């Protein structure tokens, strides 16, 4: 625990950023040269709207194609975003990172999660057949809000006096927001009358994301309860970084090859 310093965390971020970047570049290489069917998997995103039908003399729902989602490229973007923020906090002139850690918070982490995890949940939603543009936008914003609640949690409690009670409000409301996208995904999934025909990788993605989803808030809880090594905020910060690499690596490759679905 004593070996974790601001400088060692910056070096650790630099290494983790490099690992994310290598994977992102590798994915683009595979898309361009090796696995063409992943590059060709581009779900058609649609927009629904009402129009008047003069024959039926009533309003009817219509849809139109808006764009094709470059799925494989977006999975690599998920990793590029993570790499960018790791490199950002590792910059020698970035004094905000150290100053925030001293207060018991990390704004960069939550901004990165708000972007990268929201991209990933949108990609997962499309694998389950959510192609409606409005639904995907809402899923993105709600998921981003969940992560920004995490930022508010740290900002609010960084102002606590020693021994003062932890304010769990943002944590609770962030958890509520985080459930919303999964309600939409489960509703789409449960609409399938033949769940036994669902490919194995779909269940793997759901299981992986569920485990990853819960490890991050568990780390936060351990930080604020100051359990064992988590009494040092820097230990929790390093744990976030490790969880980020492990969870994102497994999830990104599962979703990437998920694009090979029939």
Secondary structure, 3 states (H helix, E strand, C coil): CCCCCHHHHHHHHHHHHHHHHHHHHHHHHHHHHHCHHHHHCCCEEEEEEEEEECCCCEEEEEEEEEEECCHHHHHHHHHHHHHHHHHHHHCCCCHHHHHHHHHCCCHHHHHHHHHHHHHHHHHHHHHCCCCEHHHHHHHHHHHHHHHHHHHHHHHHHCCCCCCCCCCCHHHHHHHHHHHHHHHHHHHHHHCCCCHHHCCHHHHHHHHHHHHHHHHHHHHHHHHHHCCHHHHCHHHHHHHHHHHHHHHHHHHHHHHHHHCCCC
